[in-house]
Amino acid sequence: MPELAGFWLLTLLLQTPLVLILLFNEATIITPLERAVTIVMAVFILFEDVAGYFATRALVHSQVNKFHLQQFTNIELIDNVEDDDSVDSELRYSRHPHVA
């Protein structure tokens, strides 16, 4: 996940402003072909910004849900272990199969 967020931030903070400067800076003299290619590249980068935002957002929500479910699973496991000694011995042996 950090790779996706890093990629998205680099695109958003570096590529997007540079492409927009190339596209809208009237002081530079560029050929019509170069302007057309820059427009296509700007469209792709803007699409990448939007898609990257939603992909990162969905991934973060998924990771948060996994974290919360893991916490609830551990709480139930702790409650069961405190109530029943046989569960404690089963958990100890299931976690460490080499323990005799």
Rosetta blueprint (number, residue, H / E / L):
1 M L
2 P H
3 E H
4 L H
5 A H
6 G H
7 F H
8 W H
9 L H
10 L H
11 T H
12 L H
13 L H
14 L H
15 Q H
16 T H
17 P H
18 L H
19 V H
20 L H
21 I H
22 L H
23 L H
24 F H
25 N L
26 E L
27 A L
28 T L
29 I L
30 I L
31 T L
32 P H
33 L H
34 E H
35 R H
36 A H
37 V H
38 T H
39 I H
40 V H
41 M H
42 A H
43 V H
44 F H
45 I H
46 L H
47 F H
48 E H
49 D H
50 V H
51 A H
52 G H
53 Y H
54 F H
55 A H
56 T H
57 R H
58 A H
59 L H
60 V H
61 H H
62 S H
63 Q H
64 V H
65 N H
66 K H
67 F H
68 H H
69 L H
70 Q H
71 Q H
72 F H
73 T H
74 N H
75 I H
76 E H
77 L H
78 I H
79 D H
80 N H
81 V H
82 E H
83 D H
84 D L
85 D H
86 S H
87 V H
88 D H
89 S H
90 E H
91 L H
92 R H
93 Y H
94 S H
95 R H
96 H L
97 P L
98 H L
99 V L
100 A L
